[in-house]
Amino acid sequence: MYHYNDFTIDKKKFDPLELNLWLKEEKLHYVPIIDAGIAIGENNAYKDGIKKDLFIKNSKGDYLLGKV
Protein backbone atom coordinates (compact mmCIF):
# COMPACT_ATOMS: atom_id res chain seq x y z
CA MET A 1 0.00 0.00 0.00
CA TYR A 2 1.29 3.43 -0.87
CA HIS A 3 1.54 5.57 2.28
CA TYR A 4 -0.78 3.00 3.98
CA ASN A 5 -3.74 4.07 1.82
CA ASP A 6 -6.17 1.32 0.82
CA PHE A 7 -6.51 0.34 -2.84
CA THR A 8 -3.01 1.62 -3.71
CA ILE A 9 0.30 0.01 -4.68
CA ASP A 10 3.73 1.32 -3.76
CA LYS A 11 5.40 0.73 -7.13
CA LYS A 12 8.87 1.36 -5.67
CA LYS A 13 8.46 -1.60 -3.31
CA PHE A 14 6.12 -3.88 -5.25
CA ASP A 15 5.66 -4.73 -8.93
CA PRO A 16 2.51 -6.82 -9.50
CA LEU A 17 3.61 -7.82 -13.01
CA GLU A 18 6.91 -9.16 -11.68
CA LEU A 19 5.04 -11.14 -9.02
CA ASN A 20 2.66 -12.63 -11.59
CA LEU A 21 5.55 -13.68 -13.83
CA TRP A 22 7.34 -15.34 -10.92
CA LEU A 23 4.17 -17.15 -9.81
CA LYS A 24 3.63 -18.45 -13.34
CA GLU A 25 7.23 -19.70 -13.56
CA GLU A 26 6.83 -21.51 -10.23
CA LYS A 27 3.42 -22.89 -11.26
CA LEU A 28 1.79 -21.17 -8.30
CA HIS A 29 -1.57 -19.44 -8.09
CA TYR A 30 -2.78 -16.62 -5.92
CA VAL A 31 -6.15 -15.56 -4.62
CA PRO A 32 -6.56 -11.80 -4.31
CA ILE A 33 -8.62 -10.58 -1.37
CA ILE A 34 -10.20 -7.25 -0.65
CA ASP A 35 -9.98 -6.02 2.92
CA ALA A 36 -13.04 -3.85 3.27
CA GLY A 37 -11.69 -2.07 6.35
CA ILE A 38 -10.74 1.57 5.70
CA ALA A 39 -8.66 3.47 8.26
CA ILE A 40 -10.32 6.55 9.70
CA GLY A 41 -8.16 9.56 9.02
CA GLU A 42 -6.97 11.88 6.34
CA ASN A 43 -6.43 9.26 3.64
CA ASN A 44 -8.17 9.57 0.28
CA ALA A 45 -10.22 6.35 0.53
CA TYR A 46 -11.78 7.47 3.82
CA LYS A 47 -12.51 11.02 2.66
CA ASP A 48 -13.96 9.84 -0.66
CA GLY A 49 -16.11 7.22 1.07
CA ILE A 50 -17.58 9.79 3.46
CA LYS A 51 -18.18 12.31 0.69
CA LYS A 52 -19.93 9.71 -1.49
CA ASP A 53 -21.75 8.08 1.46
CA LEU A 54 -20.36 4.63 0.56
CA PHE A 55 -19.84 3.04 3.95
CA ILE A 56 -22.15 0.60 5.71
CA LYS A 57 -24.41 2.06 8.40
CA ASN A 58 -26.33 0.59 11.30
CA SER A 59 -30.08 0.95 11.86
CA LYS A 60 -29.55 4.38 13.47
CA GLY A 61 -27.72 5.67 10.39
CA ASP A 62 -24.28 5.69 12.03
CA TYR A 63 -21.29 4.23 10.21
CA LEU A 64 -20.20 0.78 11.37
CA LEU A 65 -16.84 0.98 13.11
CA GLY A 66 -14.48 -1.74 14.21
CA LYS A 67 -10.95 -2.35 15.42
CA VAL A 68 -8.36 -4.28 13.46
N, CA, C and O atoms as a CHARMM CRD file, in Angstrom:
* protein
*
  272
    1    1 MET  N      0.84500  -1.17700   0.00000 PROA 1      0.00000
    2    1 MET  CA     0.00000   0.00000   0.00000 PROA 1      0.00000
    3    1 MET  C      0.88800   1.23700   0.00000 PROA 1      0.00000
    4    1 MET  O      1.88500   1.29800   0.71900 PROA 1      0.00000
    5    2 TYR  N      0.52600   2.19400  -0.79100 PROA 2      0.00000
    6    2 TYR  CA     1.28900   3.42900  -0.87300 PROA 2      0.00000
    7    2 TYR  C      0.86900   4.36500   0.25400 PROA 2      0.00000
    8    2 TYR  O     -0.29300   4.76000   0.33700 PROA 2      0.00000
    9    3 HSD  N      1.80100   4.71100   1.10400 PROA 3      0.00000
   10    3 HSD  CA     1.53600   5.56800   2.28100 PROA 3      0.00000
   11    3 HSD  C      0.39000   5.01700   3.13100 PROA 3      0.00000
   12    3 HSD  O     -0.35500   5.78600   3.73900 PROA 3      0.00000
   13    4 TYR  N      0.24400   3.69000   3.17700 PROA 4      0.00000
   14    4 TYR  CA    -0.77600   2.99700   3.97600 PROA 4      0.00000
   15    4 TYR  C     -2.20700   3.32000   3.54600 PROA 4      0.00000
   16    4 TYR  O     -3.13900   3.12500   4.32600 PROA 4      0.00000
   17    5 ASN  N     -2.39500   3.80600   2.32800 PROA 5      0.00000
   18    5 ASN  CA    -3.74400   4.07100   1.81600 PROA 5      0.00000
   19    5 ASN  C     -4.28100   2.82400   1.14200 PROA 5      0.00000
   20    5 ASN  O     -3.57300   2.17500   0.37200 PROA 5      0.00000
   21    6 ASP  N     -5.53200   2.48700   1.42700 PROA 6      0.00000
   22    6 ASP  CA    -6.16800   1.32500   0.81700 PROA 6      0.00000
   23    6 ASP  C     -6.28900   1.50400  -0.68800 PROA 6      0.00000
   24    6 ASP  O     -6.34400   2.62500  -1.19400 PROA 6      0.00000
   25    7 PHE  N     -6.32900   0.39200  -1.38700 PROA 7      0.00000
   26    7 PHE  CA    -6.51000   0.33800  -2.83900 PROA 7      0.00000
   27    7 PHE  C     -5.37800   1.03800  -3.59800 PROA 7      0.00000
   28    7 PHE  O     -5.60400   1.58700  -4.67600 PROA 7      0.00000
   29    8 THR  N     -4.17000   1.02200  -3.04300 PROA 8      0.00000
   30    8 THR  CA    -3.01200   1.62100  -3.70500 PROA 8      0.00000
   31    8 THR  C     -1.86600   0.61200  -3.72400 PROA 8      0.00000
   32    8 THR  O     -1.86600  -0.35600  -2.96400 PROA 8      0.00000
   33    9 ILE  N     -0.89500   0.84800  -4.59500 PROA 9      0.00000
   34    9 ILE  CA     0.29900   0.00800  -4.68400 PROA 9      0.00000
   35    9 ILE  C      1.51100   0.93100  -4.64500 PROA 9      0.00000
   36    9 ILE  O      1.57400   1.92300  -5.37000 PROA 9      0.00000
   37   10 ASP  N      2.46300   0.59500  -3.79600 PROA 10     0.00000
   38   10 ASP  CA     3.73000   1.32200  -3.76100 PROA 10     0.00000
   39   10 ASP  C      4.62800   0.70200  -4.82800 PROA 10     0.00000
   40   10 ASP  O      5.26100  -0.32600  -4.58700 PROA 10     0.00000
   41   11 LYS  N      4.68600   1.31500  -5.99200 PROA 11     0.00000
   42   11 LYS  CA     5.39700   0.73200  -7.13300 PROA 11     0.00000
   43   11 LYS  C      6.90900   0.70500  -6.94200 PROA 11     0.00000
   44   11 LYS  O      7.60400   0.01000  -7.68400 PROA 11     0.00000
   45   12 LYS  N      7.43700   1.44100  -5.96600 PROA 12     0.00000
   46   12 LYS  CA     8.86700   1.36500  -5.67500 PROA 12     0.00000
   47   12 LYS  C      9.19600   0.09500  -4.89800 PROA 12     0.00000
   48   12 LYS  O     10.31500  -0.41100  -4.98500 PROA 12     0.00000
   49   13 LYS  N      8.23800  -0.41900  -4.14600 PROA 13     0.00000
   50   13 LYS  CA     8.46000  -1.59700  -3.31000 PROA 13     0.00000
   51   13 LYS  C      7.82800  -2.86600  -3.87500 PROA 13     0.00000
   52   13 LYS  O      8.20100  -3.97100  -3.48000 PROA 13     0.00000
   53   14 PHE  N      6.88000  -2.71800  -4.79100 PROA 14     0.00000
   54   14 PHE  CA     6.12100  -3.87700  -5.24600 PROA 14     0.00000
   55   14 PHE  C      5.73400  -3.71300  -6.70500 PROA 14     0.00000
   56   14 PHE  O      5.18200  -2.68500  -7.09500 PROA 14     0.00000
   57   15 ASP  N      6.02400  -4.72500  -7.50900 PROA 15     0.00000
   58   15 ASP  CA     5.66400  -4.73400  -8.92600 PROA 15     0.00000
   59   15 ASP  C      4.74100  -5.93000  -9.17000 PROA 15     0.00000
   60   15 ASP  O      5.21200  -7.06700  -9.20600 PROA 15     0.00000
   61   16 PRO  N      3.44300  -5.69600  -9.33700 PROA 16     0.00000
   62   16 PRO  CA     2.51200  -6.81600  -9.49800 PROA 16     0.00000
   63   16 PRO  C      2.80500  -7.65700 -10.74500 PROA 16     0.00000
   64   16 PRO  O      2.59300  -8.87000 -10.72400 PROA 16     0.00000
   65   17 LEU  N      3.28000  -7.05000 -11.81300 PROA 17     0.00000
   66   17 LEU  CA     3.60600  -7.81900 -13.01300 PROA 17     0.00000
   67   17 LEU  C      4.76300  -8.78300 -12.73200 PROA 17     0.00000
   68   17 LEU  O      4.72700  -9.94200 -13.14400 PROA 17     0.00000
   69   18 GLU  N      5.77600  -8.30000 -12.03500 PROA 18     0.00000
   70   18 GLU  CA     6.91200  -9.16500 -11.67600 PROA 18     0.00000
   71   18 GLU  C      6.45400 -10.33200 -10.80500 PROA 18     0.00000
   72   18 GLU  O      6.90300 -11.46200 -10.99800 PROA 18     0.00000
   73   19 LEU  N      5.57300 -10.07100  -9.85800 PROA 19     0.00000
   74   19 LEU  CA     5.04400 -11.14400  -9.01500 PROA 19     0.00000
   75   19 LEU  C      4.28700 -12.16400  -9.85400 PROA 19     0.00000
   76   19 LEU  O      4.47700 -13.36700  -9.67800 PROA 19     0.00000
   77   20 ASN  N      3.43500 -11.70500 -10.75800 PROA 20     0.00000
   78   20 ASN  CA     2.65900 -12.62900 -11.59500 PROA 20     0.00000
   79   20 ASN  C      3.55800 -13.48700 -12.46600 PROA 20     0.00000
   80   20 ASN  O      3.29200 -14.67600 -12.64400 PROA 20     0.00000
   81   21 LEU  N      4.62000 -12.90400 -13.01400 PROA 21     0.00000
   82   21 LEU  CA     5.54800 -13.68200 -13.83200 PROA 21     0.00000
   83   21 LEU  C      6.25400 -14.74900 -12.99500 PROA 21     0.00000
   84   21 LEU  O      6.41200 -15.88800 -13.43300 PROA 21     0.00000
   85   22 TRP  N      6.67200 -14.37300 -11.80000 PROA 22     0.00000
   86   22 TRP  CA     7.33900 -15.33500 -10.91500 PROA 22     0.00000
   87   22 TRP  C      6.38800 -16.46400 -10.52500 PROA 22     0.00000
   88   22 TRP  O      6.77400 -17.63300 -10.54000 PROA 22     0.00000
   89   23 LEU  N      5.15400 -16.12200 -10.17600 PROA 23     0.00000
   90   23 LEU  CA     4.17500 -17.14600  -9.81100 PROA 23     0.00000
   91   23 LEU  C      3.94700 -18.12200 -10.96000 PROA 23     0.00000
   92   23 LEU  O      3.86800 -19.33200 -10.75000 PROA 23     0.00000
   93   24 LYS  N      3.84300 -17.59100 -12.17100 PROA 24     0.00000
   94   24 LYS  CA     3.62800 -18.45100 -13.34100 PROA 24     0.00000
   95   24 LYS  C      4.81300 -19.39100 -13.54500 PROA 24     0.00000
   96   24 LYS  O      4.62800 -20.57700 -13.82000 PROA 24     0.00000
   97   25 GLU  N      6.03100 -18.86400 -13.41200 PROA 25     0.00000
   98   25 GLU  CA     7.22600 -19.70200 -13.55700 PROA 25     0.00000
   99   25 GLU  C      7.26200 -20.82100 -12.52000 PROA 25     0.00000
  100   25 GLU  O      7.69500 -21.93400 -12.82100 PROA 25     0.00000
  101   26 GLU  N      6.81600 -20.53500 -11.31600 PROA 26     0.00000
  102   26 GLU  CA     6.82900 -21.51100 -10.22600 PROA 26     0.00000
  103   26 GLU  C      5.58500 -22.39700 -10.21400 PROA 26     0.00000
  104   26 GLU  O      5.44000 -23.27200  -9.35900 PROA 26     0.00000
  105   27 LYS  N      4.69400 -22.16100 -11.17000 PROA 27     0.00000
  106   27 LYS  CA     3.42200 -22.89200 -11.26300 PROA 27     0.00000
  107   27 LYS  C      2.58700 -22.73000  -9.98300 PROA 27     0.00000
  108   27 LYS  O      1.99100 -23.68200  -9.48000 PROA 27     0.00000
  109   28 LEU  N      2.57000 -21.51700  -9.49000 PROA 28     0.00000
  110   28 LEU  CA     1.79100 -21.17400  -8.30000 PROA 28     0.00000
  111   28 LEU  C      0.62300 -20.28400  -8.69200 PROA 28     0.00000
  112   28 LEU  O      0.65200 -19.61500  -9.72500 PROA 28     0.00000
  113   29 HSD  N     -0.38400 -20.28800  -7.86900 PROA 29     0.00000
  114   29 HSD  CA    -1.56600 -19.44300  -8.08800 PROA 29     0.00000
  115   29 HSD  C     -1.76800 -18.56900  -6.86400 PROA 29     0.00000
  116   29 HSD  O     -1.29000 -18.88500  -5.77500 PROA 29     0.00000
  117   30 TYR  N     -2.46300 -17.49500  -7.04900 PROA 30     0.00000
  118   30 TYR  CA    -2.78100 -16.62100  -5.92200 PROA 30     0.00000
  119   30 TYR  C     -4.26300 -16.28600  -5.93300 PROA 30     0.00000
  120   30 TYR  O     -4.92100 -16.32500  -6.97300 PROA 30     0.00000
  121   31 VAL  N     -4.76100 -15.96400  -4.77800 PROA 31     0.00000
  122   31 VAL  CA    -6.15400 -15.56300  -4.62400 PROA 31     0.00000
  123   31 VAL  C     -6.15500 -14.15500  -4.04800 PROA 31     0.00000
  124   31 VAL  O     -5.81900 -13.96800  -2.87800 PROA 31     0.00000
  125   32 PRO  N     -6.52500 -13.16400  -4.84700 PROA 32     0.00000
  126   32 PRO  CA    -6.55900 -11.79600  -4.30500 PROA 32     0.00000
  127   32 PRO  C     -7.73700 -11.63700  -3.35500 PROA 32     0.00000
  128   32 PRO  O     -8.80800 -12.20200  -3.57900 PROA 32     0.00000
  129   33 ILE  N     -7.53600 -10.87600  -2.30600 PROA 33     0.00000
  130   33 ILE  CA    -8.61700 -10.58300  -1.37100 PROA 33     0.00000
  131   33 ILE  C     -8.78400  -9.07600  -1.27200 PROA 33     0.00000
  132   33 ILE  O     -7.85600  -8.31600  -1.55200 PROA 33     0.00000
  133   34 ILE  N     -9.94000  -8.66600  -0.88200 PROA 34     0.00000
  134   34 ILE  CA   -10.20400  -7.25000  -0.65200 PROA 34     0.00000
  135   34 ILE  C    -10.53200  -7.09300   0.81800 PROA 34     0.00000
  136   34 ILE  O    -11.50000  -7.67200   1.31100 PROA 34     0.00000
  137   35 ASP  N     -9.73800  -6.32200   1.50900 PROA 35     0.00000
  138   35 ASP  CA    -9.98300  -6.02000   2.91600 PROA 35     0.00000
  139   35 ASP  C    -10.85700  -4.76900   2.95500 PROA 35     0.00000
  140   35 ASP  O    -10.40800  -3.66700   2.64100 PROA 35     0.00000
  141   36 ALA  N    -12.08500  -4.96300   3.33900 PROA 36     0.00000
  142   36 ALA  CA   -13.04000  -3.85100   3.26600 PROA 36     0.00000
  143   36 ALA  C    -12.84000  -2.80800   4.36100 PROA 36     0.00000
  144   36 ALA  O    -13.52600  -1.78500   4.35800 PROA 36     0.00000
  145   37 GLY  N    -11.92800  -3.03800   5.28600 PROA 37     0.00000
  146   37 GLY  CA   -11.69100  -2.06600   6.34700 PROA 37     0.00000
  147   37 GLY  C    -10.91200  -0.86600   5.83300 PROA 37     0.00000
  148   37 GLY  O     -9.87300  -1.02700   5.19400 PROA 37     0.00000
  149   38 ILE  N    -11.39700   0.31600   6.10200 PROA 38     0.00000
  150   38 ILE  CA   -10.74500   1.56700   5.70500 PROA 38     0.00000
  151   38 ILE  C    -10.36900   2.30800   6.97800 PROA 38     0.00000
  152   38 ILE  O    -11.20900   2.50500   7.85500 PROA 38     0.00000
  153   39 ALA  N     -9.11400   2.71900   7.08200 PROA 39     0.00000
  154   39 ALA  CA    -8.66400   3.46500   8.26100 PROA 39     0.00000
  155   39 ALA  C     -9.34000   4.83000   8.31200 PROA 39     0.00000
  156   39 ALA  O     -9.48700   5.50100   7.29100 PROA 39     0.00000
  157   40 ILE  N     -9.74700   5.22800   9.51000 PROA 40     0.00000
  158   40 ILE  CA   -10.31800   6.55500   9.70400 PROA 40     0.00000
  159   40 ILE  C     -9.17200   7.54500   9.79600 PROA 40     0.00000
  160   40 ILE  O     -8.24600   7.36200  10.58600 PROA 40     0.00000
  161   41 GLY  N     -9.23400   8.57000   9.00300 PROA 41     0.00000
  162   41 GLY  CA    -8.16200   9.56100   9.02400 PROA 41     0.00000
  163   41 GLY  C     -8.20700  10.44000   7.79500 PROA 41     0.00000
  164   41 GLY  O     -9.25900  10.65200   7.19100 PROA 41     0.00000
  165   42 GLU  N     -7.06300  10.93500   7.44800 PROA 42     0.00000
  166   42 GLU  CA    -6.96500  11.88000   6.34400 PROA 42     0.00000
  167   42 GLU  C     -6.63100  11.22600   5.00800 PROA 42     0.00000
  168   42 GLU  O     -6.25600  11.92100   4.06400 PROA 42     0.00000
  169   43 ASN  N     -6.75800   9.90200   4.90700 PROA 43     0.00000
  170   43 ASN  CA    -6.42600   9.25800   3.63600 PROA 43     0.00000
  171   43 ASN  C     -7.55100   9.44400   2.61900 PROA 43     0.00000
  172   43 ASN  O     -8.69600   9.70500   2.98800 PROA 43     0.00000
  173   44 ASN  N     -7.21800   9.31000   1.35900 PROA 44     0.00000
  174   44 ASN  CA    -8.17400   9.57000   0.28400 PROA 44     0.00000
  175   44 ASN  C     -9.34800   8.60900   0.26800 PROA 44     0.00000
  176   44 ASN  O    -10.47300   9.02800  -0.00700 PROA 44     0.00000
  177   45 ALA  N     -9.12200   7.31900   0.55700 PROA 45     0.00000
  178   45 ALA  CA   -10.21700   6.35000   0.53200 PROA 45     0.00000
  179   45 ALA  C    -11.27200   6.70600   1.57700 PROA 45     0.00000
  180   45 ALA  O    -12.47000   6.62000   1.30300 PROA 45     0.00000
  181   46 TYR  N    -10.84100   7.10200   2.75700 PROA 46     0.00000
  182   46 TYR  CA   -11.78400   7.46900   3.81500 PROA 46     0.00000
  183   46 TYR  C    -12.55500   8.73000   3.43400 PROA 46     0.00000
  184   46 TYR  O    -13.78300   8.75700   3.52000 PROA 46     0.00000
  185   47 LYS  N    -11.84700   9.76400   3.01700 PROA 47     0.00000
  186   47 LYS  CA   -12.50900  11.02500   2.66400 PROA 47     0.00000
  187   47 LYS  C    -13.48500  10.83800   1.50900 PROA 47     0.00000
  188   47 LYS  O    -14.59600  11.36800   1.54300 PROA 47     0.00000
  189   48 ASP  N    -13.07400  10.08300   0.47800 PROA 48     0.00000
  190   48 ASP  CA   -13.96000   9.84000  -0.66000 PROA 48     0.00000
  191   48 ASP  C    -15.18900   9.04000  -0.24700 PROA 48     0.00000
  192   48 ASP  O    -16.29800   9.32600  -0.69800 PROA 48     0.00000
  193   49 GLY  N    -14.99700   8.03700   0.61100 PROA 49     0.00000
  194   49 GLY  CA   -16.11500   7.22300   1.06700 PROA 49     0.00000
  195   49 GLY  C    -17.14300   8.01800   1.84800 PROA 49     0.00000
  196   49 GLY  O    -18.34700   7.81600   1.68700 PROA 49     0.00000
  197   50 ILE  N    -16.66300   8.93400   2.70600 PROA 50     0.00000
  198   50 ILE  CA   -17.58400   9.78900   3.46500 PROA 50     0.00000
  199   50 ILE  C    -18.32400  10.73300   2.51800 PROA 50     0.00000
  200   50 ILE  O    -19.54000  10.89600   2.61300 PROA 50     0.00000
  201   51 LYS  N    -17.57900  11.34500   1.61000 PROA 51     0.00000
  202   51 LYS  CA   -18.17900  12.31000   0.68700 PROA 51     0.00000
  203   51 LYS  C    -19.25300  11.65600  -0.17900 PROA 51     0.00000
  204   51 LYS  O    -20.28900  12.26000  -0.45500 PROA 51     0.00000
  205   52 LYS  N    -18.99900  10.41800  -0.60400 PROA 52     0.00000
  206   52 LYS  CA   -19.93400   9.71400  -1.49000 PROA 52     0.00000
  207   52 LYS  C    -20.93300   8.84100  -0.72500 PROA 52     0.00000
  208   52 LYS  O    -21.76000   8.16400  -1.33600 PROA 52     0.00000
  209   53 ASP  N    -20.85600   8.85700   0.61400 PROA 53     0.00000
  210   53 ASP  CA   -21.75400   8.07500   1.46400 PROA 53     0.00000
  211   53 ASP  C    -21.73900   6.59300   1.07600 PROA 53     0.00000
  212   53 ASP  O    -22.78700   5.99400   0.83300 PROA 53     0.00000
  213   54 LEU  N    -20.53000   6.00900   1.02100 PROA 54     0.00000
  214   54 LEU  CA   -20.36100   4.63400   0.55800 PROA 54     0.00000
  215   54 LEU  C    -20.30700   3.59400   1.66000 PROA 54     0.00000
  216   54 LEU  O    -20.45900   2.40500   1.38200 PROA 54     0.00000
  217   55 PHE  N    -20.09700   4.00100   2.89100 PROA 55     0.00000
  218   55 PHE  CA   -19.83800   3.04200   3.95200 PROA 55     0.00000
  219   55 PHE  C    -21.12500   2.47800   4.54900 PROA 55     0.00000
  220   55 PHE  O    -22.18300   3.10400   4.48900 PROA 55     0.00000
  221   56 ILE  N    -21.01100   1.29200   5.12200 PROA 56     0.00000
  222   56 ILE  CA   -22.15100   0.60000   5.71400 PROA 56     0.00000
  223   56 ILE  C    -22.56000   1.30600   7.00100 PROA 56     0.00000
  224   56 ILE  O    -21.71800   1.74000   7.78700 PROA 56     0.00000
  225   57 LYS  N    -23.87200   1.41000   7.19800 PROA 57     0.00000
  226   57 LYS  CA   -24.41400   2.06500   8.39600 PROA 57     0.00000
  227   57 LYS  C    -25.28700   1.09800   9.18600 PROA 57     0.00000
  228   57 LYS  O    -25.80300   0.11800   8.64800 PROA 57     0.00000
  229   58 ASN  N    -25.43800   1.39100  10.46400 PROA 58     0.00000
  230   58 ASN  CA   -26.33100   0.59100  11.30000 PROA 58     0.00000
  231   58 ASN  C    -27.75700   1.12000  11.18500 PROA 58     0.00000
  232   58 ASN  O    -28.01900   2.02900  10.39700 PROA 58     0.00000
  233   59 SER  N    -28.66900   0.56400  11.95700 PROA 59     0.00000
  234   59 SER  CA   -30.08300   0.94500  11.86200 PROA 59     0.00000
  235   59 SER  C    -30.34000   2.39100  12.29700 PROA 59     0.00000
  236   59 SER  O    -31.37200   2.96500  11.95000 PROA 59     0.00000
  237   60 LYS  N    -29.41700   2.97900  13.04800 PROA 60     0.00000
  238   60 LYS  CA   -29.55200   4.38200  13.46900 PROA 60     0.00000
  239   60 LYS  C    -28.96400   5.35600  12.44400 PROA 60     0.00000
  240   60 LYS  O    -29.09100   6.57200  12.59100 PROA 60     0.00000
  241   61 GLY  N    -28.32700   4.81800  11.41300 PROA 61     0.00000
  242   61 GLY  CA   -27.72300   5.66600  10.39100 PROA 61     0.00000
  243   61 GLY  C    -26.27300   6.03300  10.66500 PROA 61     0.00000
  244   61 GLY  O    -25.68700   6.83800   9.94100 PROA 61     0.00000
  245   62 ASP  N    -25.68600   5.44100  11.71800 PROA 62     0.00000
  246   62 ASP  CA   -24.27600   5.69200  12.02900 PROA 62     0.00000
  247   62 ASP  C    -23.40200   4.68700  11.27400 PROA 62     0.00000
  248   62 ASP  O    -23.80200   3.54500  11.05200 PROA 62     0.00000
  249   63 TYR  N    -22.20900   5.12900  10.88500 PROA 63     0.00000
  250   63 TYR  CA   -21.28900   4.22500  10.21000 PROA 63     0.00000
  251   63 TYR  C    -20.85000   3.10300  11.14900 PROA 63     0.00000
  252   63 TYR  O    -20.64300   3.32100  12.34200 PROA 63     0.00000
  253   64 LEU  N    -20.71100   1.89800  10.58900 PROA 64     0.00000
  254   64 LEU  CA   -20.19600   0.78000  11.37000 PROA 64     0.00000
  255   64 LEU  C    -18.69000   0.94700  11.56300 PROA 64     0.00000
  256   64 LEU  O    -17.95800   1.18700  10.60300 PROA 64     0.00000
  257   65 LEU  N    -18.24600   0.82100  12.78100 PROA 65     0.00000
  258   65 LEU  CA   -16.83500   0.97700  13.10800 PROA 65     0.00000
  259   65 LEU  C    -16.32900  -0.28200  13.78900 PROA 65     0.00000
  260   65 LEU  O    -17.07400  -0.95800  14.49800 PROA 65     0.00000
  261   66 GLY  N    -15.07600  -0.58700  13.57300 PROA 66     0.00000
  262   66 GLY  CA   -14.47800  -1.74400  14.20800 PROA 66     0.00000
  263   66 GLY  C    -12.98700  -1.54000  14.39300 PROA 66     0.00000
  264   66 GLY  O    -12.39500  -0.62300  13.82400 PROA 66     0.00000
  265   67 LYS  N    -12.38800  -2.40600  15.19700 PROA 67     0.00000
  266   67 LYS  CA   -10.94600  -2.34600  15.42000 PROA 67     0.00000
  267   67 LYS  C    -10.27800  -3.50200  14.70600 PROA 67     0.00000
  268   67 LYS  O    -10.78400  -4.62400  14.71400 PROA 67     0.00000
  269   68 VAL  N     -9.14600  -3.22800  14.09400 PROA 68     0.00000
  270   68 VAL  CA    -8.35800  -4.28500  13.46100 PROA 68     0.00000
  271   68 VAL  C     -6.92100  -4.19300  13.92900 PROA 68     0.00000
  272   68 VAL  O     -6.08400  -4.99500  13.51400 PROA 68     0.00000
